Amino acid sequence: MSKRWTYQVVEIKPSFSGRVNAEAIQAELTRQGASGWELVQVLHSGHSLQPAKLIFKKEL
């Protein structure tokens, strides 16, 4: 039987300066990891006003 996964996308919004805060990303990674989620991908368009999207997976 193959593994089955559930996925979650978390957006990290930029600060007022337009930058995505590294501390906010670290805190979210720690929070999700403690809940059993594994980071799969980070998406960011490169535009300063767009949020970074962290994509996680967890085995069902």
Long-range contacts (C-beta under 8 A, 24 or more apart in sequence): 3-59, 4-59, 4-60, 5-57, 5-58, 5-59, 5-60, 6-57, 6-58, 6-59, 6-60, 7-40, 7-55, 7-56, 7-57, 7-58, 8-32, 8-37, 8-55, 8-56, 8-57, 8-58, 9-53, 9-54, 9-55, 9-56, 10-53, 10-54, 10-56, 11-51, 11-52, 11-53, 11-54, 12-51, 12-52, 12-53, 12-54, 13-51, 14-48, 14-49, 14-50, 14-51, 18-48, 18-49, 19-48, 20-44, 20-51, 20-52, 25-52, 25-54, 28-54, 29-54, 32-56
